[in-house]
């Protein structure tokens, strides 16, 4: 990207200031002009010969007569058009300026009312005298707003009218044909850090605008547009420099696809978003200023010529492109540089283009004096522009309207200086033969150049087009120098009303008016029916895309930009959708793409919707393994992909795509699972977050013993059934093996925290998902109770065996009460939730047999209340339905078989079977018992185990085969393999009765 700046450091000393008055349109402070040309025009008496004395010895020269008071004749210029007062166009619908001069007094009255509606009276239109630091002479007296000047103002309104309008379908048709032949872009065009930083900006915009009002949203969007431009441009040192002599449209030959996309994107962002107020500015930028800044930043075609011309010795006027560069500088709004360069110009060295070639002009005497006077006047006009005085680039505003009237007056004065140019044939002869005669006024070639400059300031189509190097410059400059008056008087009246009543509507109407003018300017300069118009190459992606932008067909333009960069296109689509300048055209919920094709039959297939852009971009990101943000930081592609697709307008599409990503993504590490769950949660995709959590929980229980993390995953996914099944499985393995499972040496950290301090362990998800915490806490109570019993039983470091057993008895009775909670008077209530399933009740009662006084030297471990609780549980179990009793008996038999050598099946296999049996069904001990029975039968060739063999093998030991040292084992009292559950209950009843009898005697009951 080329930036064009002028070095002011080489300016010579300024001529001392002279006190005078001049017309002001803003601030009354104007910088001094550094110049080698005298600030005041030289008197005629110093020109006694053909040259200067000393080269610069000049003093003041005053105009002897006001140019407005002199009659003027229409003069043809070098473009075949008359001067300002007589300019006409070929458009049949356009009224001739002469007809405007003959309008009746009714129009005068209408104009007066228009001025009043703008809040402007006679005094507002007439400039106030003010002191200027530049000390120009007062050449013209204050202007009186007369009927004649009103007619002149009407002519000024029509001065920037476009003579014709081109076809609106030519560029879209070429773009559509080319788009079909272009391969789709991929992420290789977009640097990784650009993708990540762009996504961060868009995520922040989405979050910040959700709760912001319309005004604040505009500020946020404008700030984000500037942030994206900074990210895409990178640093000045890293930005690829374009060759000075490269005058092509775009970033130049050899530019990367991303640079091509950035070239287009920055124009769009500035045009549609930079016109909004940002958080670090006092006000919004005007469209002319935005367009000029972009043109000077990204399409500075005069940079090479500028440097070449003003490096010319002995003076830049000796270069044949001097006036071309001056015209271009002024057309690009660089008034300060033009003022400085014109002040340094010495026209005694000027050259002129003749049929014989470039020759020395040899300006001298009165001709040189007239040139200096005319150039001085131009510098004064440029210096008093609103852009110089108050940095006001609202060219459609009242200050610029008054300024254009001064420009028109200066143009009339220019014709006074060239009063000998009445005869067009004489002018042509002078131009062709390069005639110079003493006593003549301003030379025609200089007059022609100055007239062009004034006409540019007035927005003349022909002059602006002539100084433009290509259709892009012409389109932008015709928009910049537009006076803001629509050709349609109804549109103007509507705009005036909106400006008078609502400033916000006025700004929006102004933006739309400029966008319309930009479109019409583009169509005019590329009109294929005109011989002198520019033609866009049908094979140039960039120029066709740029043409679509200027024409306002943003959806088709995005389709072309998408062939360069998916990242840039996605960002533009989102900002455009949020800002309102891009229609979403999203597929309504409940419809698919086929339905939309029917609804939009006949629409342009070049256009593309925001959701289509995001969907394609997300799929490309998902296929990318990782994005390298920095040397030590990488982000997986799926993270950015899910973040992008979540912002689709069609929520069904977003959910469906995220679900597809989740199904294809292998979630096999806690870190990836946590990031995926967190991301979905942050994006408000609750169902997707829950599914990810559940799937990772399944992965853990099937491939590891990390049950604590699995429980947390199931709880966060609100899979209550799986939480219940997993805890039931853990309870079952504890009961069958008569020990804590997993053991203290094997338990995972998450499960250990859940059991020892569940409140602290669940604090991380309590606020985000209280229901998940409630579900998990309920089932954890029973499991924790069992573990406390087995931990107390096997605590070899206990100081007192009596206290150890009483602690164990208390935990055991709590577990039994929980298991029997669903049975009331022999009736089983399956709807009642239990912390410990009823299936383990019989086995728990078996555990109680080891704590009776008979096996503890007559020492009672149960209190009377605990004994009654045990007796109630026995009564309920023996009177419950046969089905419930049978399941409890399966668990009891499995525990005895384990004692006699049968090992339970793999927890992973049992959990898989349990889950596959249905989410609403509880874990069944019959499955575990049958598995253990099958293993025992296979080990002995299908024969049952004899009691004598097993009794001898485990006689008088509580040491398990896996090395577990128990404090006691209830099963050692029932070594006979023919022992039944009824035997155990009968034994327990008898011991409870004895202990209650003893307790009654001891307590005196």
N, C-alpha and C positions, 0 to 999 in steps of 0.2 A: 504494500500500500504506500502510495506517495503522499507526502504532506508538503504543501506548498507554502513556504514562508519567505518573507523578504527580510534582508538584513538591514536594519536601520542604522547600524553603527557607523556606516561609511558616509553618512550624510554630511554635507558641508554645513558651515555655520549659517544660521538663519539671518535673514534681513531683519533689522530692528522693527519692532511693532509700530504701527501707526494707528492712532485713535480714530475710530470710525464706527458707524452703525451698520448692522447687517441683519437680515431676517433670521429668526431662530425658531426651531420647532420642538425643542425639548429643553434640555439643560442649557444654560447660558455659559457653558464652559466648553471651549474647543481648544485642542492642543495647537501649539504653534506649528507652522509648516517649515520644515527644513528644506531650503531651496537655494539653487544658484540662479534661478530666475527671480527678478525683483518682485516683491510682494505687490507693489503698485505698478500699473502699466507705465511704460516710459513715455515721455513727451515726444512729440513729433520732431521738435527742433534738434534733437540729438542726432537725427539721421540725415546728415548732410551728404553722406556718401553711401556707397554700397555696402559698407561694413560697419561693425561696432568699433568704438574707440575703447580699447582695453578689453573688449569682449563683453563687458557687463556694466558699463557705466550708464545707467538708466535712472530715470526718476518717474514721477507719477504722470499718468495720462487719464483724463476724465472723459467719459462719454459726453458729447455735446448735446445729445438729444436722446430722450427715452425711446427705446426701440418699440415699445408698445404704441407710441403715438405716431409712428411712421407707417405709411401704407406698405403692404408687402405683396409681392406677386408670387403665385405658385411656381415653385421651381422643381424640375425633375431631378432626381438623384441618380446615383450610379446603379440602382437596382430597378430602374424603370418605373418608379413610383414618385408621385409628387411629395412635397414636404407636408408637414403636419396638417396645415389647414385644408389641404386639398386631397388628402390620401384616400384612395378608393380601393376596393377589392373586386375580384371577379365573381364573388358569390351573388347570385341573382336575388337571394333572400335578404342580403345585407343592404340597408339603405345607404345611399350616398351621403357623405358628410355635408355636401352642399344642401341637401334637403333638411338636415338638422338645423342649418342656419336660418331656414325659412319657417320653422315651427312657430305657431301662434302663441299669444300670451298665456294661453291655458297651460302650456307646458312650463312656462315660467312660474306660474302659481303652484303647479305641482312640485316643481323643484324646490320652491320656497318652503312648502309644507314638508317635503322630505328633509330639508336641512333642519327644520324645527323639530322633527321627530327624532333626529339624532342628537338633540340637545345642543345644536350649534346655531348661533345667530350670526349677524353681520360681523360682530367683533371677534367671534371665534374664528371666522374664516380669514380675517385680515391679521397678518402677523404683527406682534408687538415689537417695537424697537427694543433692542437689547445690546449691551456691550459684548463684544466678542474678543476673545484672546487672540484670534487670528488677525484682527484689525483690518478686515477688508473694507474697501470704500463702499459708501452707500450709492450704488449705481441706480437703483430703482426706488421710487417713492412707494409708500404703502399702497397696496392695491385696493381699489374700491370694488365691491362685489356688485356689478351692474348686470343689466340684462344681457349685454354682450358677453360678459365673462361667464354668465350662466350657460350661454350657448357653447362657449369654449369648453366649459366643464363637461357638457354633454358630449362634445367631440372627444374629450379625454377619456370618457367612459368607454367609447367605442374604439379607442385607439388600439387596445390590446385584444380586439375581437379576432377570433380565428376565421380565416377566409373560407375554410372548407373542413369537412370531417370525413375521415376515412372509414374503411370497413371494420366493423367490430368482430367479424368472424375469421378474418384472414389469419391472425396469429394463433388463436385457439385451434384452428384446423391444422395448421402446420405443426403445432405442438402435439396434437393428438396423434398425427401420423408418425412423428418422430418418437414419441413416447412408446409406441408399440414396438419399436425396433431396438430400444435401449435395454440393456441388461439391468436387473435390479441391483442396487448398491448393497454392500454388506458392511459389517462392523470393522473390517480392515481399513476402511476409509476414515474412521473416527479414532483418535488417540484415546487410550484407556482413561487417562486422568481427566480428559475433557468430558467423557461420558459420565464419570462419577461426580464431578463437580457440577455438571449441568443437572444431574438428578437431584443433588442436594438442594440446589436453588428451587427446582420445581416442587420438591417435597415441602420446603419451607413456605412457598407461595400458597400451596393447597391448605396447609395448616393455618397460616395467618389470615387468609381470606374467609375462612369458614365462619368466623364470628365477627367479621368487620363489616361496617356499613359501606355503602356504594362509594362514598368519597374516599374513605381510607383504602378501600380495595383498589381504586385507581392509583393511589400513591404507591401501594405495595407492588402493583403490576408494573408501574413505570420504573421503580427501583430495581425490580427483578430483570426487566429488559436491559437496563444498564449493566447489571451484574453479568448477565449472559454475554453481552457484547465484550466485556472485559475478559471473561473466561475464554471466549473463542478467539479473541485477538492475541492473547498472550502478551509477553513483554515486547517492547520495541526492539530489543536486541535479537529476539528469536523470530521476529516477523520477517518473512521472506520479502526482499526488496525487488521491486519491479524495475526494469531498465527504463532510463529516462526517455529513450527514443521510442519505447513501446506505446503506441497510441491506441491499441485495441481495447475493446470494452471488456472489463473484467480484471482479475488479478494478474493477467499476463500469461504469456506462453510458459509452459512448464509448471503451472500451478497445480497443486494437488486437488483432488475432488473436494476435500474438506474446505480448502481455501475458496473454491468456487462457490460452495454452499454458504460460506460465511459472507462473501461479497453480497449475495442476494439477501441473506438473513438480516444483516445489519441495516440495510435500507428499509426492510419491512418493520423491524423493531423501532427504528427511529421515526418512521412515518406514522405508525399507528399507536405507539406507546410513549415516545419521547415528547409528544405534544401534550401529555398529561403532566400535572404538577408532581414533582418528586419531593422526597423528604428533605433533601439538601439544597433546594432551590426556592427562590421567592415566588416564582411563577412558571407557567408552562412555556416551552419554546414555541415560537410561531413556525408554521409549516415552511415559509420561505427560508428561514434561518436553518431549519433542519435539512432541507434539500441542499442548500448551499454548502453546509458543513459536510454532508455526505459526499457531494460532488468533489469538494476540495480534498477530502480525505481519501477517496477511493477511485476517483477518475480525474486526476489532475493532468490533463493532456497537454497543458501549456508549460509544464515544469521545465522541460528541456529547452524550449524556445525562450522562456523567460530568462534562464541562466545565460543562454547564448547572447541574447539581445543586450542585456544589461552588463555584460562583460566586454562589450564592444568599445574600442578606443578610437578616437578621443572622446566620443560621446555616443550613448546608445541610439541617438537619432540617426546615426550613420548606418544603422542596420535597417535593411528593407522591411523587416518584420516589426519594427518599433510600434507602429500604430495597431497592427494586428494583436500584439501582446497587450497593449494598453486597453483595447476594446475587450479582450478576453478577461483581463483582470477586473475591469469594472463590471462586466457581465456576471462575474462570479462574486460580486459583492465586496471585493477587497479595495474599498475606497481609499483607505489610508495609504496603501502601497501605491495606488495610482496617483494620489496627490503628491506623494514624495517623488515618484519617478518623473512626473510631469514637471515638478519644480526643478529637478536636476537637468532637465532636457535643454540642450542648446541647439536650436533649429538652424543655426548657420551651418551645421554639419549634416543636415537632413538630406536623405536621398529620396528619389522618386522613381516609380516604375513607369517606363515609357516603352513604346514599341521597339525602341532600339536597345532596351534593357534597363538595368538599374544604373541611374546616373546621379551625379550631385545635383541637388535642387537649387543651390545658390540663392536661397532666400536672402533678401537684403532690404534695407530701406523700409519703406512703408509696409511692404509685405511681411517682413520679419516683425515689425511693430504690431501689425494686425494679428499675426499668429500668437505673439506673446499676450496680447490683450484677450484674444479668444480663449487661449489656454488658461490664462489667469481666471477668466470668468468660469470656465469649467471646473477649475480647482475650487473656486468659491462655492459653486453649486454642489459639488461632491462633499465639501466640508460641512455644509449646512444641512445635510440629509439627516433625517431622524435616526438612521443607523449610526452615524458618527456622533451625534449630539447626545443621544440617550440610549444607544444600543437597541433601538426599536426597529424590528424587522417585520412588524405587522403591516405589510405593504397595502393591505386592504383597509387600513385604519384611517382616521381623519387627518392625522399628521402627515401621512404620506399623500393623501389627497391634496392637501395644501401644497406640499412639496412638489407634486407633479405640475401644479399650476405654475410654480416658479421655473420648473424645467421647461415648460412650454414657452414661458416668457424668454428664457435664455435662448431658446431655439429661434425665436423671432429676432432677438438681438444679434444672433449669429448671422442671420440673413442680412441684417443691416450692415454688418461688417463686410459682407460680400455683395454689396448692392450692384456691382458691375456684372453680376452673374445673371442678369435678367434674361439674356439671350441664351437659350439652350445650345444653339449651334456654336456660339462663341465659347461657351464653357467646354463643349466637346473638343473644339479646336485647341483650346488651351491645354486640355488634358492630353491630347494626342501629340501636339507639337511642342509641349513644354514651353509655352510662351510666358515671359515675365517682362512686364513693362513698369517703368517708374510711375508711381501714382496709383497703381492698382491696389485693390483691397485684398482681403484674405484670399490666398490661392485656393483654387477649386479643390485640389486634392485634400488639403487640410480641412476645408469646409465640409467636404464629403465625409471625412472621418469624424469630425466633431458632430455633424448631424446624425451619424450612425450612433454615436455614444448617447446623445440625448434621446434618440428614438428608442434605444435599448431601455433607458430609464423609464420611458413611457410605455414600454411593453410592446413595441411594434413587432408584429409577426415576422416580417421580412428581415428586419435588421437582426433580431435575435437569432433567427435561423441562419443568417449569413455568418455570424461570428461563431456559430457552433461547429464543432468538428465532426459530430455524428448525431444520430437521432436521439441518443440518450441525453446529451447535453442540451439539444434543442427542446426536448420534451420538458426537462427540468427547468431550464431558464425561461421558457414560455409560461411555466406555472409560477415561478418565483416573481417575475415582473408583471404578473397579471394584476390589474387594478382592483380585483375583487368584485367586479360588477358582472352578474350573469347576463347573458344575452336575453334571457327570458325575464321580462319586467315583473311577472308574477312571482318568480323565484326571488328576485331582489326585494320585493315588497314583503314577502314572507320572512326573509332573513332580517330585514329591518325591524319587523314586529318582534321577532324572537330576541333580537339584541336589546330592544327597548324594555322587554318584560322579564327576561330571564337570562342571566349571564351564562349559566351552564348550558342552556339550550343554544345560546349564541355560539359558544365554543364548539359544540357538537355540529351545529349547522355550518360553521366556518370550516371545520375539518372536512365535512362532506362536500362542501363547495370546492375546496382545494383538490380533493380526490377526484371529483368530477372534472375539474379543469386539467389535472394531470392526465387523466384518461383522454380527454378531448385533444390535448396538445400532442400526445403520443399518436393518436389516430391521424391527426392532421399532418404531422411531419413524415409519417410512414404511409400516407394515402397512396395506394398503388395506381390510382387514376391520374396522379400528378407526375409530370415528367421529372421535376426537380426534387422529388421526395426520396427519402432513404428506403432501402429495402432490407428487411431482416433476412439473413441467410437461413434457409429452411433446415440446414443441417447443424446449426449451432444451438446446442442445449441451453447454454448460458443466456444468449441473447433472446431466445424465445421465452425462457423463464422470466427474464427481466421485463420483456414486453408484457407478459401476463400480469406481473406485479404492477406495472404502470397502468395497465388497463383495468386493474381492480379485480381480476379473476383469481382470487387467492387460492381457492381449492385446486384449480388447475396448476397454478404456480407451485404449490406444495408438491404436487405429483411430479413435477420436473425437478424440484430441489431434492426430492427423495432419491433420485438417481445419483446424487452426489453424496448425501449424508443422511443416514437414518436418525442420528442423534439430533442434528439441527432441525430436521423436518418435524420430529416429534415435539421438540421444545416450542417451535413456532405454532404448531397446531394447538398445543395446550394453552399457550398465552393468548392465541387468537380466540380460542373458545371462551376463556375466562374474560377477556377484554371485550368480546362481543363483535369483533371484526371478522370472525370466521364462523360461519354457520356450521353447527355440529352435524346435522343430518344423521343423527345416530339411529340405529335400528331400534324401534320401540320394543320394550320388554314384551315377550310373548311372540315376537316375530323373528324370523331368521333372514339370512341374506337373500334367499330365494324370494321370500315375500317382498323384500325391499326392491328387488329387481323388477318385480311386477309393478310396484307402486311408482317407481322412477323410470319407467320405460320411456326411452327417447332422450334421457338426459345425457349430457356429455360424459363419455367414458374416460376423459382425461382427468376429471375432477376426482377428488378423494376425500374421504371423511376423516375426522380426528380419530375415531375408534379403529378404522382400518390402519391408519398410520401407527397407532400405539400397539395394535395386535401384532403387526409385522415386526416392529422394533422389539417387542417383548420376546417373541419367538427367537429372533436372532441373538438376543442377550442370553436366553436360556441355553442356547447351544455353546456359548462361550464358557470355557472352563473357569477362567478367572480374569479379573481386570486388575492390572498393576497400577495402583495409585501412586506409589513411590517405590523406592528400592527395597524397603522392608515391609511394605503394606500391600496386601492383595485383597480383593473382594470377589467372591464367587458370583458368576454371571446370573445365577438363578435369583439371587437377592435383588439385583437391580431389575430383573425381568418382572418379578412379582410386584415390585414397587411401581413400575411403569404401568402394567396392565390394570392395576387397582384403580387408576384414575380414568378409566373408560366411562363414558356417559351411560353406556348400556351395562347395568350391573349384572345382568344375567350372563353377558359375554365375559365380563371380568371374572365372575365366580367360576364359570365353566373352564376358562383358560387356566386359572390358578389351580383348580382341581386337577386338570391335565398335567400341569407342572409337578404337582405333589405326587401324583401317581407315577410319573416317570423318574422322579428324583429318589435316589437311594439315601434314605435317612438312617444312617448306621452309626452315628457318633452323637454323644450328648451335646457337643458344641453345635453341630449343624442343626440338630433338633431344636435346641434352645433358640438359635438365631431365627429359624423358620417360624417357630411358634410366636416368638416375640414380634417378628416382622408382620405376620398376619394379624396379630392383636393390635399393633400400632396402626395398621391400615384399616381397622374396623372390620376385618374379615373374620368374624367370630367362628362361623361354622368351619371354615378352612383351618383355622388355628386348632380347633378341637379335633378335627380329623387327623391332623399331623400328630398331635399329642397322642391320640389313641394308637395310631400306626406305630409310633416309636415305642410305646408301651408293649405292644405285641412283639416287636422285634427284640426287646430286652428279655421278656419272659421266655421266648423261644430259643434264645441264643446265650443267655447268661443267667446269673443268679442275682442280678442287680434289681431285687424286688422293690426296694424303697423308691428308686427312680421310676420304676414301672407304675407303682401305686400313685405317685405324683402325676404322672402322665395321664393315667386313667381318670384321676380326680379332676384335672384341668380340662379334660375332654368331656366331663360329666357322664362318663361311661360307668354309671353306678353298678350295673350288673357285673362288669369286669373287676371293679374294685372288690365287690363282694366275693366273686369267685376266687380271686387271688388270695384274699385273706382267709377264706375257707380252706383253700389248699394249704396255706401255711399252718392253720390250726390243725388240719387233718394230719399233717406230717408230724406235728408236735405230739398229738394224741397217739398215733399209731406207733411212733418210736419212743414214746414216753420220755421226751427230752425237748429242749428248745431247738427249734429249727428256723433258720439256720443257726448253727452254733455261734458262740461268741467270737470264735476265731474266723468264722466264714461270713458273718453278717456284713452286708454292705453298709457304707457310711450313712447313706440316706435313710435306710430302714432303721439303723441304730438310733439316729436322731429322732425319727418319728416315734419310736417306742419309748425312748428315755425322756424326751422333751417335745411332745407333739406341738405345743403352742409355738415354740420358737421355730420348729422346723416348718410349720405352715404359715409363718408370718409373711413370707415372701409372696404368697398367692392369696392370702386372706382378703386383702383389700380389692384385688382384681376379680376374684371369683369366690365369694363367701359360700356359695352353695357347694362348690367342690370341697372346701374345707370342712363343711358340716358333714358331708357324706363320708369323707375319709376318717374324720374323728370318730364317728359312730362305730365303724367297723374296727378301727384300731384299738378301741377299748378292750374288746374281748381277747384279741391277740396279745396285747400287752399284759393282760391279766394272766393268761397262760404262761407267758414267758416269766412273769414274776414268780409264779408257783414253781416252775422248774428251776429257776435261778436260786430261789430260796432252798429248794430241796438239795441241790447239788453244791451248795456253798460249803466247801470243806473248811473254810477258815472261820466258820461261825464259832463264837466263844461258848455258846450253850446249845446243846442239842435240843433241849426242851423248847427254848425260844425259837430255834430254827424251825421246828415242826409246827409250832403254833402260828408262826408267820406264814408258813406254807399252807396250813389248814385254812387260814382266813382267805388267802387268794383262791384256794380251790373251791371253797363254798361260794364265793362270788361268781366264779366261772360256771358252777353248777346251776345257780339261780338264773344266770343269763341263758343257759341252754334250755332250761325248763320254762322260760318265760312265755313261750307260745302255747303251753298246755294248761288248760284250766279245767280242773275236775274231769280229767280224762279226755277233754275235747281239744283237738289241735286246730289252731288258727293260722293258716299259712300266710295270711296277709300281714301278720305281725312281724315286724323286723326284729332280728336278733343279732346281738354282737357275736355270739357263738352259736353255731347251728345246733339244732336239736339232735342231729345225727351223732354227735359226740357225747350225749348225756350219759349213756350207759358206760362208756369208757371212763368218763370223769368220776362216776360213782365207783368204778373199779379202783381209780387212784385213791379214793377216800378210804378204801379198806386198809391201806398201809398205814393210816394214821389213827386207827382205832386203838383203844387201850390194850386190847389183847396182844397186839404186836409191839407194844411199847412199854412192857413191864408194868402194865396197869395204870400208866400215866395217861390222863385224858388230855387230848389236844384240841378237841372240839368243845365249844361251849354248848349249853343246853339249847340256845336259840339256833346254833348252827346244826345241831343234831336234828332238831325239828325240821329245819330247811332241807336236810338230806332226806328225811323220812317223807316229806311232802313231794320231793322230786321222784322218789321211788314209787310212791302211790300214783302220781300222774303218769309215769312211764308204763307201769304195769296195767293201767286202765285205758291207755291210749289205743288208737286203732292199730291193727296188725301191721299195716304198711309202714307207719312211722316207727314202730318197735323193730320191724325187720331191718330198716336202714340203720338204726342205732346198733342193732346186733351185728351188722356187717362191720362196722367200725370196731366194735369190741373184738370180734374174731380176728380182724386184721392185726390188731395190737398183740393178741396172743400168738398169732403166727409169726409175727416179727420177733417176738421173744424166743420162739423156738427155731429161728434161723431164716425165715423168709424175709427178703428185702422188698421194700415198697418200690414201685416202678419210678421211672424218672419223673421229677416234678414237671419238666417241660412237656412230656408226653401226656401226663394226667391233665395238665392245664389246657392243653390243646384239645383233648377229648371233651373236657368239661365245657369249654367255650363253644366248641362246635355243636354241642347238644342244645344250644339255645341260650340267648342272653337272659331269659327270664327264669331259667331252671337253676336250682342250686346244685352245688357240688354233691355228688353221690358217692358215699363210701363203698357202695357195692362195686363200683368200678375198680377202686383200689383193692378191695378185698379179693375180687375175682382175679385181678392181675397177680396178686401175691400168691393166691392158691394155685394158679397155673404154673408159676415159677417153681413152687415147692414140688408139685407133681412131676414136672419135667426133670427136676434134679434127682429124683428117686425112681425114674422109670415108670411113673404113673402110680406108684404105691404111696399109701399114706404113711406119714411119719409115725414111728412108734414112740410111745411116751417114754419108755425106758432109755432109749438112745439119747433123746434131747435132755431128759432130766440129768443124766450123767454128764452130758457135755457142759451144762451151765450151772452145775450144782454149786450152791453156796457162793455165788459171785454176782455182783452188780456191774461188772465190767462188760460193756458192749463190745461187739466185734470191731467197731470202728474206733475203739479206744475211749469211749465216753465213760467217765466214772460218775455213777449216780450215787446220791446219798441213800437212796433205797429204791426199790422197784416193786410195785404192787404185784406184778405178774409172777414174782418169785414164790408167792403164796399159792399160786394156781398153776403148778407145773404140769399137771395132768392135762394132756391135750384134749381129753374128753370133757374138760370143764366147759360148762355152758354159762350163758348170761344169767339164767335163773339161779344157778348155784351161787354166783357172786352176789346177786341181790338178796338171796336168802341169808347168806353169810353176813351181809351188811346189816340187814334188818335185825338179826339176832344180836349183833354187837351194839347197835344203836339202842336197842331195848335194854341191854345190860347197863350201858353207860347212863342212860336216862334214869334207870332205877337207882344206880349208885349216886347220881347227881341229886335225886330226890331225897335220899337218905342224908347225904352230906349237907344239903341246903335246908333240911328240916321240912321238906314239903310233904 
